[in-house]
Amino acid sequence: MAMGWLIGALPEGRCGLRLKNEQARPIECPTNRDAMRPAGRSAPPSSTAWKPHARRNRAGRRDSMTATRRRLSPLRVFLAATVILMALGLYVVANAIQFASDYRSVTHTYTVLQHLDRIESLKHQAVAESRGYLLAGRAENRDSFWRIGGALQREADLLAEQVSDNPEQLGRALELRRSLDARLRLSEQAMQSWRRGVDAPVDAPLLAAIRNGDRDIATRLDKLRAAENALLSTRSRRAERSAWLTLLAAGIGIPLSLLLIGHAQRLLARENRVRQQAEAAASESNAELNATVQQLARLSDSMAALSQYSGMLQGASDAQELYEITASTFRQLLPGMGGLLYVIRASRDHAELVAQWGSPVAPNDPAPALQACWSVRKHAPFAMEDLRHGLRCSHIGRPHGAEDVHGLCVPLSAHGEVVGWLSLQGEGARGRIPDESLAIRLCEQLSLALANVRLRESLRHQAVRDPLTGLFNRRYLEESLAREIARCQRREQPLAVLMLDIDHFKAFNDRHGHAMGDAALSAFARMLKTRCRPEDIACRYGGEEFTLILPESDLATALERAEDIRAGAAMLRIGESDGAMLRITVSIGVALMPEHGDVGLELMRAGDRALYRAKHEGRDRVAVAAGRVVEGAAVLELDRMV
C-alpha cells in the first residue's frame, strides 16, 4: 500500500514502478519524448522545452496531494466514527451505571416493603395467639406468642438495618421497634393477668393501651410504607428515564456510526487486495489468541468450580454428603463421563462402591480388592487410553460394543494414606480424558475432605461413646435425658429411666481378674443393645452401672423391658481361659416421668433408690421407685417390687 501511494504521488513525466501480481515492472512515461521519438530526429532546443515540463511537474504535485487527501479521507471517517462510538459508549456506560444504581435502589425499596408486610403479619399472628391464650388458656398459644414475638423483634431490627442509609426512615423504624416492644409487653401483661384467674377480666386501662398500641403500630407502618412508596416512585421514574435516554442515544449514535463505517468501507475497498496477506496473518493470530482466551476461560471456570467444590466439601457434615456433592460436581463439569467412587473399608482388605453417576461404559466390580486398581498400587493417577484392547485396572471389565473407550483412575490420598479412588470412563477419540488435571485437583480436595470427615466422626464417636462397651457415656446420657424429657413433655408422653447394676461385680472382678470383668461388661452391653428399640438410649453410667432411657414408655412397658433385660443377663455365659463358664445377674431400678420427677436428676435419683432397694431385697430383680401418681382426685401409692 505504501508503494502504491508513492507511485500515485509521483508527478507525470517521472518513471516509476507499478505493483501488479506481486511484481514490479517499469512504466513507460508518456512525457518522455526522447524515449518515444523515432530514431534520427533531434530534440528541440532546451530554451523551449522547460516550460511544458514545469507545468506538468506542478500538475503532478497537485495530483499527488489529491491522492494523499483521498487516502486520508477514510482515516477521518474512521476517526469520526470512533469518536461517536466512544462518546456513545461512555454515555451508555454512564447511563447503565445509573440504571443499575436505580435498579438496586428499587430492589432495596421492595425489600423494605416486604419486611413491613412481614412485620405486620407477625404482629397480627402474635395478637391472635395472645387472644387465643386469653380465650382458651392453651399453653401452645402462649409458646407460639413468645416465639412469634421474638421473630417480630428480629424482623424489626432487620428493618432498621435495611433503612439505616435513610435517617428519616431509620427514625421511623426505631419508633416502630419501640411500639412493637410496648405492644408485646401489653399482651404479656394481659396473659399474666389471665393466669391470676380465668374469670378475671382484663382491666379497662390495659385494653385501652392495647388498642392505642395497635393504632400506633398501624400508623407507623403506614408512614414507613408511604415513604418507601414515594422513594419507589422516584427511583422507578429515574430508572425509566435512564433506560429511555440510553435507547435514544443508541438509536441515534449507532445508525450514524454504521453509516460512517459503511462509507469508509467503500473507500477502503480498493485497498483490500493489498491487505489480504496481512489480514490472513492477523486472522491466524486472532485464532491463536481466541484459543488462548478460551483456554484461559476454561481454566478460570475450572478454578471457580474447584473453589466452589472445596467450599461445599468443607460444609459437608458426613461422608454421604461428600459423595452426593462429588457426584453432582463431576456430573456438571464432565457431563460426558461416567464415574464411580470407591472407598477403602476400615479392614483395609477391599473397597466398596459408595457413589456412581453418569453411565459407565464398562462393567465394574462393586467390591474390588485394593490391588485391583493400578492407581492405588502406584499412588498416582492411571490413565487408560483404550479399555477394550489396552491395559486397564482389573476392577473394570471389558466394554460391550463400545469403541474408543478410555478411562482414568485417581487415588484418594490424605495424610500419606490411600482412602479410596475415583474411576472415570467415557467414549470418544483415543487419548486422555479431557480436563484430566481438573479431575485430579477435584480428587485432591475430596481426599482431604473425606479424611477430615472421618476424623470428625472418630472424634465424635470417642466423645460420646464408652470405649469398652460401645455404649453412650455419661456426658451423652445427661444431654440426651434432658432432650428426651423435653420432647416427651411437649408430646404429653411418658418416659422411663432404668438404672442397672451388675450384682457382686467387685467380687467378680477381684476373683476372676480385670480381663474377665471387662469381658462381662462387654457381654452385658452387647445383650443390652439387642433388647433396645431404635429410639432407646443405652449408656454406661460408670463402672458396672448402666442407664437405659425409654422414651414414650409407660410403667407396664418399662417393667416388661426391665424383666427381659434381667432374664437376658441371667442367661449370659462368660468363658474363662480354662473353659469354665461364669454367670452374672443384674438388679434394675425403674423410674417414670412425671410420676417420679420432671427433670433428669430427679429421675436418676429415683431410679437409684429403686436400684438400692432391689439390691437390699436380694438382687437379681426389678424394683420400681416409690412415689405418687396423681390421677383425678385419687392418690395412688406406687411401691412395687417385681
C-alpha positions as CSV (number, residue, x, y, z in Angstrom):
1,M,0.0,0.0,0.0
2,A,2.9,2.4,0.8
3,M,4.5,1.7,-2.6
4,G,1.2,2.3,-4.4
5,W,0.8,5.7,-2.5
6,L,4.3,6.7,-3.6
7,I,3.6,5.8,-7.2
8,G,0.4,7.8,-7.2
9,A,2.3,10.8,-5.7
10,L,4.9,10.9,-8.4
11,P,4.4,13.7,-10.9
12,E,3.8,12.9,-14.5
13,G,7.0,12.7,-16.6
14,R,8.8,10.7,-13.9
15,C,9.3,7.0,-14.3
16,G,8.1,4.8,-11.5
17,L,7.1,1.3,-10.6
18,R,3.6,-0.3,-10.5
19,L,2.7,-3.3,-8.4
20,K,0.9,-6.0,-10.4
21,N,0.5,-9.6,-9.5
22,E,3.0,-9.2,-6.6
23,Q,5.8,-8.0,-9.1
24,A,7.2,-4.6,-10.0
25,R,7.8,-3.5,-13.6
26,P,8.9,-0.3,-15.3
27,I,6.2,2.1,-16.5
28,E,6.5,4.0,-19.8
29,C,6.4,7.7,-19.2
30,P,4.2,9.4,-21.9
31,T,6.0,12.7,-21.4
32,N,9.4,11.2,-22.0
33,R,9.5,12.3,-25.6
34,D,13.2,11.4,-26.1
35,A,12.3,7.8,-25.4
36,M,9.2,7.9,-27.8
37,R,10.8,9.9,-30.6
38,P,11.8,7.9,-33.7
39,A,15.5,7.5,-34.4
40,G,17.2,10.2,-36.4
41,R,15.2,13.1,-35.0
42,S,16.9,15.5,-32.6
43,A,15.5,17.1,-29.5
44,P,14.2,20.6,-29.5
45,P,16.3,23.3,-28.0
46,S,16.4,23.4,-24.3
47,S,15.2,27.0,-24.2
48,T,11.8,26.0,-25.5
49,A,11.3,22.7,-23.6
50,W,11.5,23.6,-19.9
51,K,8.1,25.4,-19.7
52,P,5.9,22.4,-20.5
53,H,7.9,20.3,-18.1
54,A,7.4,22.8,-15.3
55,R,3.6,22.8,-15.9
56,R,3.5,19.0,-15.9
57,N,5.5,18.9,-12.6
58,R,3.1,21.3,-10.9
59,A,0.1,19.2,-12.2
60,G,1.8,16.1,-10.8
61,R,2.3,17.7,-7.4
62,R,-1.4,18.6,-7.4
63,D,-2.4,15.0,-8.3
64,S,-0.2,13.7,-5.5
65,M,-1.8,16.0,-3.0
66,T,-5.2,14.9,-4.2
67,A,-4.3,11.3,-3.9
68,T,-3.0,11.8,-0.4
69,R,-6.2,13.6,0.6
70,R,-8.2,10.7,-0.9
71,R,-6.3,8.2,1.2
72,L,-6.6,10.4,4.3
73,S,-10.4,10.7,4.0
74,P,-11.1,7.1,5.2
75,L,-9.0,7.8,8.2
76,R,-11.0,10.9,9.0
77,V,-14.2,8.9,8.6
78,F,-13.0,6.2,10.9
79,L,-11.8,8.8,13.4
80,A,-15.3,10.4,13.4
81,A,-17.0,7.0,13.8
82,T,-14.6,6.1,16.6
83,V,-15.3,9.4,18.4
84,I,-19.0,8.9,18.1
85,L,-18.8,5.3,19.3
86,M,-16.6,6.2,22.2
87,A,-18.9,9.0,23.2
88,L,-21.9,6.7,22.8
89,G,-20.2,4.0,24.7
90,L,-19.2,6.4,27.6
91,Y,-22.8,7.7,27.6
92,V,-24.3,4.2,27.6
93,V,-21.9,3.1,30.3
94,A,-22.8,6.1,32.5
95,N,-26.5,5.5,32.0
96,A,-26.1,1.8,32.6
97,I,-24.3,2.5,35.9
98,Q,-27.0,4.9,36.8
99,F,-29.7,2.4,35.8
100,A,-28.0,-0.3,37.8
101,S,-27.9,2.0,40.8
102,D,-31.6,2.9,40.4
103,Y,-32.4,-0.8,40.0
104,R,-30.6,-1.6,43.2
105,S,-32.5,1.2,44.9
106,V,-35.8,-0.1,43.6
107,T,-35.0,-3.6,44.7
108,H,-34.0,-2.3,48.2
109,T,-37.3,-0.4,48.4
110,Y,-39.2,-3.6,47.5
111,T,-37.2,-5.5,50.2
112,V,-38.1,-2.9,52.8
113,L,-41.8,-3.1,51.8
114,Q,-41.6,-6.9,52.2
115,H,-40.2,-6.5,55.6
116,L,-43.0,-4.2,56.6
117,D,-45.5,-6.7,55.3
118,R,-43.8,-9.4,57.3
119,I,-43.8,-7.3,60.4
120,E,-47.5,-6.6,60.1
121,S,-48.2,-10.3,59.5
122,L,-46.2,-11.3,62.5
123,K,-47.8,-8.7,64.6
124,H,-51.3,-10.0,63.7
125,Q,-50.1,-13.5,64.4
126,A,-48.8,-12.5,67.8
127,V,-52.1,-10.8,68.7
128,A,-54.1,-13.8,67.5
129,E,-52.0,-16.1,69.6
130,S,-52.4,-13.9,72.7
131,R,-56.1,-13.7,72.2
132,G,-56.2,-17.5,71.7
133,Y,-54.5,-17.9,75.0
134,L,-56.8,-15.5,76.7
135,L,-59.9,-17.3,75.3
136,A,-58.8,-21.0,75.6
137,G,-55.8,-20.9,78.0
138,R,-53.8,-23.3,76.0
139,A,-50.0,-23.3,76.6
140,E,-49.5,-23.8,72.9
141,N,-50.8,-20.3,72.2
142,R,-48.6,-18.8,74.8
143,D,-45.5,-20.5,73.5
144,S,-46.4,-19.5,69.9
145,F,-46.9,-15.9,71.1
146,W,-43.4,-15.9,72.6
147,R,-41.9,-17.4,69.5
148,I,-43.7,-15.1,67.1
149,G,-42.8,-12.1,69.4
150,G,-39.1,-13.0,69.1
151,A,-39.4,-13.3,65.3
152,L,-41.2,-9.9,65.2
153,Q,-38.4,-8.2,67.1
154,R,-35.8,-9.7,64.8
155,E,-37.7,-8.5,61.8
156,A,-37.9,-5.0,63.3
157,D,-34.2,-5.0,63.9
158,L,-33.6,-6.2,60.3
159,L,-35.9,-3.4,59.0
160,A,-33.8,-0.8,60.9
161,E,-30.7,-2.2,59.4
162,Q,-32.2,-2.1,55.9
163,V,-33.2,1.6,56.2
164,S,-30.0,2.7,58.0
165,D,-29.0,4.8,55.0
166,N,-32.1,7.0,55.3
167,P,-32.1,8.9,58.6
168,E,-35.8,9.7,58.5
169,Q,-36.8,6.1,57.8
170,L,-34.3,4.9,60.4
171,G,-36.0,7.1,63.0
172,R,-39.4,5.8,62.0
173,A,-38.1,2.2,62.1
174,L,-36.7,2.7,65.6
175,E,-40.0,4.2,66.7
176,L,-41.8,1.2,65.2
177,R,-39.5,-1.1,67.1
178,R,-40.3,0.6,70.4
179,S,-44.0,0.5,69.7
180,L,-43.8,-3.2,68.9
181,D,-41.9,-3.9,72.1
182,A,-44.5,-1.9,74.1
183,R,-47.4,-3.8,72.4
184,L,-45.8,-7.2,73.2
185,R,-45.4,-6.2,76.8
186,L,-49.1,-5.2,77.0
187,S,-50.0,-8.6,75.6
188,E,-47.8,-10.3,78.1
189,Q,-49.4,-8.3,80.9
190,A,-52.8,-9.4,79.6
191,M,-51.8,-13.0,79.7
192,Q,-50.3,-12.7,83.1
193,S,-53.5,-11.2,84.4
194,W,-55.4,-14.1,82.9
195,R,-53.2,-16.6,84.8
196,R,-54.3,-15.0,88.1
197,G,-57.8,-16.1,87.4
198,V,-59.7,-17.5,84.4
199,D,-62.8,-15.4,85.0
200,A,-60.8,-12.2,86.0
201,P,-61.4,-9.6,83.2
202,V,-58.6,-7.6,81.8
203,D,-58.7,-4.1,83.2
204,A,-60.0,-1.3,81.0
205,P,-56.9,0.8,81.0
206,L,-54.9,-2.2,79.8
207,L,-57.4,-2.8,77.0
208,A,-57.3,0.9,76.0
209,A,-53.5,0.8,76.0
210,I,-53.6,-2.3,73.7
211,R,-56.0,-0.5,71.3
212,N,-53.8,2.6,71.3
213,G,-50.7,0.5,70.7
214,D,-52.4,-1.3,67.7
215,R,-53.3,2.1,66.2
216,D,-49.8,3.5,66.8
217,I,-48.2,0.5,65.1
218,A,-50.6,0.8,62.2
219,T,-49.9,4.5,61.8
220,R,-46.1,4.0,61.9
221,L,-46.4,1.1,59.4
222,D,-48.4,3.4,57.1
223,K,-45.8,6.2,57.4
224,L,-43.0,3.8,56.5
225,R,-44.9,2.4,53.6
226,A,-45.8,5.8,52.3
227,A,-42.2,7.0,52.4
228,E,-40.9,3.8,50.7
229,N,-43.6,4.1,48.1
230,A,-42.6,7.7,47.4
231,L,-39.0,6.6,47.1
232,L,-40.1,3.7,44.9
233,S,-41.9,6.1,42.5
234,T,-39.0,8.5,42.3
235,R,-36.5,5.7,41.7
236,S,-38.7,4.0,39.2
237,R,-39.0,7.2,37.2
238,R,-35.3,7.8,37.3
239,A,-34.6,4.3,36.1
240,E,-37.1,4.6,33.3
241,R,-35.5,7.9,32.3
242,S,-32.0,6.4,32.2
243,A,-33.2,3.5,30.1
244,W,-35.1,5.8,27.7
245,L,-32.0,8.1,27.3
246,T,-29.8,5.0,26.7
247,L,-32.1,3.8,24.0
248,L,-32.3,7.2,22.4
249,A,-28.5,7.6,22.3
250,A,-28.1,4.1,20.9
251,G,-30.8,4.8,18.3
252,I,-29.1,7.9,17.1
253,G,-25.5,7.1,17.5
254,I,-25.4,3.5,16.2
255,P,-27.0,4.2,12.8
256,L,-24.8,7.3,12.3
257,S,-21.7,5.3,13.2
258,L,-22.8,2.5,10.9
259,L,-23.3,5.0,8.0
260,L,-19.8,6.4,8.5
261,I,-18.2,3.0,8.8
262,G,-20.0,1.9,5.6
263,H,-18.8,4.9,3.8
264,A,-15.2,4.3,4.9
265,Q,-15.6,0.7,3.9
266,R,-16.4,1.6,0.4
267,L,-13.4,4.0,0.3
268,L,-11.1,1.2,1.5
269,A,-12.5,-1.5,-0.8
270,R,-9.7,-0.8,-3.4
271,E,-7.0,-1.5,-0.8
272,N,-8.4,-4.8,0.4
273,R,-6.4,-6.8,-2.2
274,V,-3.1,-5.4,-0.8
275,R,-4.2,-6.2,2.7
276,Q,-5.2,-9.8,2.1
277,Q,-1.9,-11.2,3.3
278,A,-1.9,-9.0,6.4
279,E,-5.5,-10.0,7.1
280,A,-4.6,-13.7,6.8
281,A,-1.8,-13.3,9.2
282,A,-4.0,-11.3,11.5
283,S,-6.7,-14.0,11.3
284,E,-4.2,-16.6,12.2
285,S,-3.0,-14.5,15.2
286,N,-6.6,-13.9,16.2
287,A,-7.3,-17.7,16.0
288,E,-4.4,-18.3,18.3
289,L,-5.5,-15.5,20.6
290,N,-9.0,-16.9,20.7
291,A,-7.7,-20.3,21.5
292,T,-5.6,-18.8,24.3
293,V,-8.6,-16.8,25.6
294,Q,-10.8,-19.9,25.5
295,Q,-8.1,-21.9,27.4
296,L,-7.9,-19.2,30.0
297,A,-11.6,-19.1,30.3
298,R,-11.8,-22.8,30.8
299,L,-9.0,-22.5,33.4
300,S,-10.9,-19.7,35.1
301,D,-14.1,-21.8,35.1
302,S,-12.2,-24.8,36.4
303,M,-10.7,-22.8,39.2
304,A,-14.1,-21.3,40.1
305,A,-15.7,-24.8,40.1
306,L,-12.8,-26.1,42.2
307,S,-13.2,-23.3,44.7
308,Q,-17.0,-23.9,44.9
309,Y,-16.4,-27.6,45.2
310,S,-13.9,-27.1,48.0
311,G,-16.3,-24.8,49.9
312,M,-19.1,-27.3,49.6
313,L,-16.9,-30.1,50.8
314,Q,-15.9,-28.1,53.9
315,G,-19.6,-27.6,54.7
316,A,-20.4,-31.3,54.5
317,S,-21.4,-32.9,57.8
318,D,-20.9,-36.6,56.9
319,A,-19.4,-38.9,54.3
320,Q,-22.7,-39.4,52.5
321,E,-23.0,-35.6,51.8
322,L,-19.4,-35.7,50.4
323,Y,-20.4,-38.5,48.0
324,E,-23.5,-36.6,46.8
325,I,-21.6,-33.3,46.3
326,T,-18.9,-35.2,44.4
327,A,-21.3,-36.9,42.1
328,S,-23.1,-33.6,41.4
329,T,-19.9,-31.7,40.7
330,F,-18.4,-34.3,38.4
331,R,-21.7,-34.7,36.5
332,Q,-21.7,-30.9,35.9
333,L,-18.0,-30.5,35.0
334,L,-17.6,-33.7,33.0
335,P,-21.1,-34.3,31.5
336,G,-19.9,-36.9,29.0
337,M,-18.1,-39.1,31.6
338,G,-19.4,-41.8,33.8
339,G,-17.8,-42.0,37.3
340,L,-17.5,-44.4,40.2
341,L,-16.2,-43.6,43.7
342,Y,-14.6,-46.3,45.8
343,V,-13.8,-46.0,49.5
344,I,-11.5,-48.5,51.2
345,R,-13.1,-50.2,54.2
346,A,-11.7,-49.9,57.7
347,S,-10.4,-53.5,57.4
348,R,-8.1,-52.4,54.5
349,D,-8.8,-55.7,52.7
350,H,-11.1,-54.4,49.9
351,A,-13.0,-51.3,48.8
352,E,-16.7,-50.6,48.3
353,L,-18.6,-48.6,45.7
354,V,-20.2,-45.6,47.5
355,A,-21.3,-43.4,44.7
356,Q,-21.9,-43.6,40.9
357,W,-23.0,-41.1,38.3
358,G,-23.4,-40.9,34.6
359,S,-23.3,-44.1,32.5
360,P,-20.1,-46.1,32.8
361,V,-19.3,-47.8,29.5
362,A,-17.8,-50.9,31.1
363,P,-19.0,-53.3,33.9
364,N,-17.3,-52.5,37.3
365,D,-16.7,-54.6,40.4
366,P,-18.8,-53.1,43.3
367,A,-16.3,-54.5,46.0
368,P,-12.9,-54.9,44.4
369,A,-9.6,-55.7,46.2
370,L,-7.1,-52.9,46.8
371,Q,-4.7,-54.4,44.3
372,A,-7.3,-54.3,41.6
373,C,-6.6,-50.6,40.8
374,W,-3.3,-49.5,39.3
375,S,-3.7,-46.0,40.7
376,V,-3.7,-47.5,44.3
377,R,-0.6,-49.6,43.5
378,K,1.3,-46.7,42.0
379,H,-0.1,-44.0,44.3
380,A,-0.5,-41.9,41.2
381,P,-3.3,-41.3,38.5
382,F,-3.5,-44.1,36.0
383,A,-4.8,-43.2,32.5
384,M,-6.3,-45.9,30.3
385,E,-6.3,-44.8,26.6
386,D,-8.2,-47.9,25.4
387,L,-10.2,-50.0,27.7
388,R,-11.0,-52.6,25.0
389,H,-7.5,-53.5,23.9
390,G,-5.1,-51.7,26.2
391,L,-4.0,-52.2,29.8
392,R,-6.8,-51.5,32.4
393,C,-7.5,-52.0,36.1
394,S,-8.9,-55.4,36.9
395,H,-12.0,-53.8,38.6
396,I,-13.1,-52.6,35.2
397,G,-14.5,-55.2,32.9
398,R,-14.2,-55.3,29.1
399,P,-16.6,-52.8,27.4
400,H,-19.5,-54.3,25.5
401,G,-19.9,-52.9,21.9
402,A,-18.1,-49.7,22.7
403,E,-15.2,-48.3,20.6
404,D,-12.5,-46.0,21.7
405,V,-13.4,-46.2,25.4
406,H,-10.9,-44.6,27.7
407,G,-10.7,-44.2,31.4
408,L,-8.8,-42.6,34.3
409,C,-8.4,-43.8,37.9
410,V,-7.2,-41.3,40.5
411,P,-6.2,-42.4,44.0
412,L,-7.7,-40.5,47.0
413,S,-4.7,-40.0,49.4
414,A,-4.7,-37.9,52.5
415,H,-2.0,-37.7,55.2
416,G,0.0,-40.3,53.5
417,E,-2.8,-42.9,53.4
418,V,-4.9,-44.0,50.4
419,V,-8.6,-43.9,51.4
420,G,-10.1,-44.8,48.1
421,W,-10.1,-44.0,44.4
422,L,-12.1,-42.4,41.6
423,S,-12.7,-44.1,38.3
424,L,-13.8,-42.1,35.2
425,Q,-14.9,-43.7,31.9
426,G,-16.1,-42.3,28.6
427,E,-16.3,-42.8,24.9
428,G,-14.5,-40.6,22.3
429,A,-11.3,-40.3,20.3
430,R,-8.3,-42.1,21.6
431,G,-6.3,-40.3,24.1
432,R,-6.6,-38.9,27.6
433,I,-9.8,-37.8,29.2
434,P,-10.5,-34.0,28.7
435,D,-9.6,-31.8,31.8
436,E,-7.6,-34.6,33.4
437,S,-5.8,-32.0,35.6
438,L,-9.2,-30.7,36.8
439,A,-10.3,-34.2,37.8
440,I,-7.0,-34.7,39.7
441,R,-7.4,-31.4,41.6
442,L,-11.0,-32.3,42.5
443,C,-9.9,-35.7,43.8
444,E,-7.2,-34.0,46.0
445,Q,-9.9,-31.8,47.5
446,L,-12.2,-34.9,48.0
447,S,-9.3,-36.8,49.7
448,L,-8.7,-34.1,52.3
449,A,-12.4,-33.6,52.9
450,L,-13.0,-37.4,53.3
451,A,-10.1,-37.7,55.7
452,N,-11.4,-34.7,57.7
453,V,-15.0,-36.2,57.9
454,R,-13.6,-39.5,59.1
455,L,-11.6,-37.7,61.7
456,R,-14.6,-35.7,62.9
457,E,-16.7,-38.9,63.0
458,S,-14.0,-40.6,65.0
459,L,-13.7,-37.7,67.4
460,R,-17.4,-37.5,67.8
461,H,-17.6,-41.2,68.5
462,Q,-14.9,-41.0,71.0
463,A,-16.5,-38.0,72.7
464,V,-19.9,-39.8,73.3
465,R,-19.1,-43.5,73.4
466,D,-17.6,-45.6,76.1
467,P,-14.6,-47.4,74.5
468,L,-15.0,-50.7,76.3
469,T,-18.8,-51.3,75.8
470,G,-19.5,-49.2,72.8
471,L,-22.5,-47.7,74.7
472,F,-23.0,-43.9,75.1
473,N,-21.1,-42.4,78.0
474,R,-22.4,-40.3,81.0
475,R,-21.9,-37.0,79.2
476,Y,-24.2,-38.1,76.4
477,L,-26.6,-39.6,78.9
478,E,-27.1,-36.2,80.6
479,E,-27.6,-34.3,77.4
480,S,-30.0,-36.9,75.9
481,L,-32.1,-37.4,79.0
482,A,-32.8,-33.6,79.2
483,R,-33.6,-33.6,75.5
484,E,-35.9,-36.6,75.6
485,I,-37.7,-35.3,78.7
486,A,-38.5,-32.0,76.9
487,R,-39.6,-33.9,73.8
488,C,-41.9,-36.2,75.8
489,Q,-43.3,-33.3,77.8
490,R,-44.2,-31.5,74.6
491,R,-46.0,-34.6,73.2
492,E,-47.5,-35.4,76.6
493,Q,-46.0,-38.8,76.6
494,P,-44.4,-40.7,79.5
495,L,-40.7,-41.6,79.8
496,A,-39.0,-44.3,81.8
497,V,-35.4,-44.5,83.1
498,L,-33.8,-47.8,84.1
499,M,-30.8,-47.8,86.4
500,L,-29.0,-51.2,86.1
501,D,-26.1,-52.6,88.2
502,I,-24.3,-55.9,87.8
503,D,-24.6,-57.8,91.1
504,H,-21.4,-58.5,93.1
505,F,-19.3,-57.1,90.3
506,K,-16.4,-56.1,92.6
507,A,-16.2,-59.6,94.0
508,F,-16.4,-61.0,90.4
509,N,-13.6,-58.7,89.3
510,D,-11.4,-59.5,92.3
511,R,-11.9,-63.2,91.9
512,H,-11.6,-63.6,88.1
513,G,-9.4,-60.6,87.2
514,H,-9.9,-57.4,85.3
515,A,-9.9,-59.1,81.9
516,M,-12.9,-61.2,82.8
517,G,-14.5,-58.2,84.4
518,D,-14.1,-56.3,81.1
519,A,-15.4,-59.3,79.2
520,A,-18.5,-59.4,81.5
521,L,-19.2,-55.7,80.9
522,S,-18.8,-56.1,77.1
523,A,-21.1,-59.1,77.0
524,F,-23.7,-57.4,79.1
525,A,-23.5,-54.3,76.8
526,R,-24.0,-56.4,73.7
527,M,-27.0,-58.1,75.3
528,L,-28.4,-54.7,76.3
529,K,-28.2,-53.4,72.7
530,T,-30.1,-56.4,71.4
531,R,-33.0,-55.7,73.8
532,C,-33.3,-52.0,72.9
533,R,-35.6,-50.2,70.4
534,P,-34.0,-47.9,67.9
535,E,-35.3,-44.9,69.9
536,D,-34.0,-46.2,73.2
537,I,-30.7,-44.8,74.6
538,A,-28.4,-47.2,76.4
539,C,-25.5,-45.7,78.4
540,R,-22.7,-46.8,80.7
541,Y,-23.2,-44.7,83.8
542,G,-19.9,-45.7,85.3
543,G,-18.2,-48.8,86.5
544,E,-20.7,-51.7,86.4
545,E,-23.7,-49.3,86.4
546,F,-25.7,-48.7,83.3
547,T,-28.7,-46.5,82.4
548,L,-31.4,-47.1,79.8
549,I,-33.7,-44.3,78.6
550,L,-37.1,-45.4,77.3
551,P,-38.9,-42.5,75.6
552,E,-42.7,-42.8,75.3
553,S,-42.8,-45.8,77.6
554,D,-45.3,-46.3,80.4
555,L,-44.8,-48.4,83.6
556,A,-46.0,-51.6,82.1
557,T,-43.7,-51.3,79.1
558,A,-40.7,-50.3,81.3
559,L,-41.3,-53.3,83.6
560,E,-41.6,-55.7,80.7
561,R,-38.3,-54.3,79.2
562,A,-36.5,-54.5,82.6
563,E,-37.6,-58.0,83.2
564,D,-36.4,-59.0,79.7
565,I,-33.0,-57.5,80.3
566,R,-32.8,-59.1,83.8
567,A,-33.5,-62.5,82.2
568,G,-31.1,-61.9,79.4
569,A,-28.3,-61.1,81.9
570,A,-29.0,-64.3,83.8
571,M,-28.6,-66.3,80.6
572,L,-25.2,-64.8,79.8
573,R,-22.2,-67.1,80.0
574,I,-18.7,-65.6,80.2
575,G,-15.9,-68.1,79.4
576,E,-12.6,-68.3,81.2
577,S,-9.3,-69.5,79.8
578,D,-9.7,-72.9,81.5
579,G,-13.1,-73.4,79.8
580,A,-15.2,-72.6,82.9
581,M,-18.4,-70.6,82.2
582,L,-19.2,-67.7,84.5
583,R,-22.6,-66.2,85.2
584,I,-23.8,-62.7,86.2
585,T,-27.0,-61.2,87.4
586,V,-28.3,-57.6,87.3
587,S,-30.5,-55.5,89.5
588,I,-32.7,-52.9,87.9
589,G,-34.4,-49.8,89.3
590,V,-37.3,-48.2,87.3
591,A,-38.4,-44.5,87.5
592,L,-41.0,-42.8,85.4
593,M,-41.7,-39.3,84.3
594,P,-43.8,-37.4,85.6
595,E,-44.6,-39.7,88.5
596,H,-41.1,-39.6,90.0
597,G,-39.8,-36.4,88.6
598,D,-39.8,-33.9,85.8
599,V,-36.0,-33.4,85.4
600,G,-33.2,-35.9,84.7
601,L,-31.5,-35.6,88.1
602,E,-34.8,-36.4,89.9
603,L,-35.5,-39.4,87.7
604,M,-32.0,-40.8,88.0
605,R,-32.1,-40.4,91.8
606,A,-35.5,-42.1,92.0
607,G,-34.1,-44.9,89.8
608,D,-31.0,-45.2,92.1
609,R,-33.2,-45.5,95.2
610,A,-35.2,-48.3,93.5
611,L,-32.0,-50.0,92.5
612,Y,-30.7,-49.9,96.0
613,R,-34.0,-51.4,97.2
614,A,-33.6,-54.2,94.7
615,K,-30.1,-54.8,96.0
616,H,-31.3,-54.8,99.5
617,E,-34.2,-57.2,98.7
618,G,-31.8,-59.9,97.4
619,R,-30.5,-58.7,93.9
620,D,-31.3,-60.2,90.5
621,R,-34.7,-58.4,90.4
622,V,-36.5,-55.3,89.2
623,A,-37.8,-52.6,91.6
624,V,-40.0,-49.5,90.9
625,A,-39.3,-46.2,92.6
626,A,-41.7,-45.2,95.3
627,G,-43.7,-42.1,94.6
628,R,-47.1,-40.6,94.0
629,V,-49.2,-40.8,90.8
630,V,-52.0,-38.3,90.7
631,E,-55.0,-39.5,88.6
632,G,-58.2,-37.5,89.0
633,A,-58.9,-37.0,92.7
634,A,-57.3,-40.3,93.8
635,V,-53.7,-40.6,95.1
636,L,-52.1,-43.9,94.3
637,E,-49.1,-45.0,96.3
638,L,-46.7,-46.8,93.9
639,D,-44.3,-49.1,95.7
640,R,-43.9,-52.3,93.7
641,M,-41.3,-55.0,93.5
642,V,-41.1,-57.4,90.6
